[in-house]
Amino acid sequence: QLQFVESGGGMVQPGGSLRLSCVVSGLPLDRYGIGWFRSAPGKDREAVSCITKDGREYYVDSVKGRFTISRDNSENTVYLQMNWLKPEDTAQYFCAAAEDTPLILAVTNPETFEFEWDHWGQGTQVAVTS
């Protein structure tokens, strides 16, 4: 059974850090790229970052230099280290697995490419507030 379980969210003050985890079951993680997405109230879900099968990392401009994505294929887990968090990072965060190309396009061309995915998990909530 294909399953994505996100965890690690919480409430932090601006400037704080969180490390999100996504445990994937039901597919061999080393054969897929992985992306992190977020959904804020009143906004469409947006791609935040992705990591390809061979480890290339991509980030949207708003998180570059603050977020770091990584993967541990042996544990079927993907991480998102989030530093220097801002109130605008407040959202529900989700992970997804796909071929590299659609994930890269979702991150680098969000205005022209719509990422389609049918296996969203529950996500993990991140709230950045003072």
Secondary structure as GFF3:
##gff-version 3
##sequence-region A 1 130
A	DSSP	beta_strand	3	7	.	.	.	ID=ss1
A	DSSP	beta_strand	10	12	.	.	.	ID=ss2
A	DSSP	beta_strand	18	25	.	.	.	ID=ss3
A	DSSP	three_ten_helix	29	31	.	.	.	ID=ss4
A	DSSP	beta_strand	33	39	.	.	.	ID=ss5
A	DSSP	beta_strand	46	51	.	.	.	ID=ss6
A	DSSP	beta_strand	57	59	.	.	.	ID=ss7
A	DSSP	three_ten_helix	61	63	.	.	.	ID=ss8
A	DSSP	beta_strand	67	72	.	.	.	ID=ss9
A	DSSP	three_ten_helix	73	75	.	.	.	ID=ss10
A	DSSP	beta_strand	77	82	.	.	.	ID=ss11
A	DSSP	three_ten_helix	87	89	.	.	.	ID=ss12
A	DSSP	beta_strand	91	98	.	.	.	ID=ss13
A	DSSP	alpha_helix	100	108	.	.	.	ID=ss14
A	DSSP	beta_strand	124	128	.	.	.	ID=ss15
###
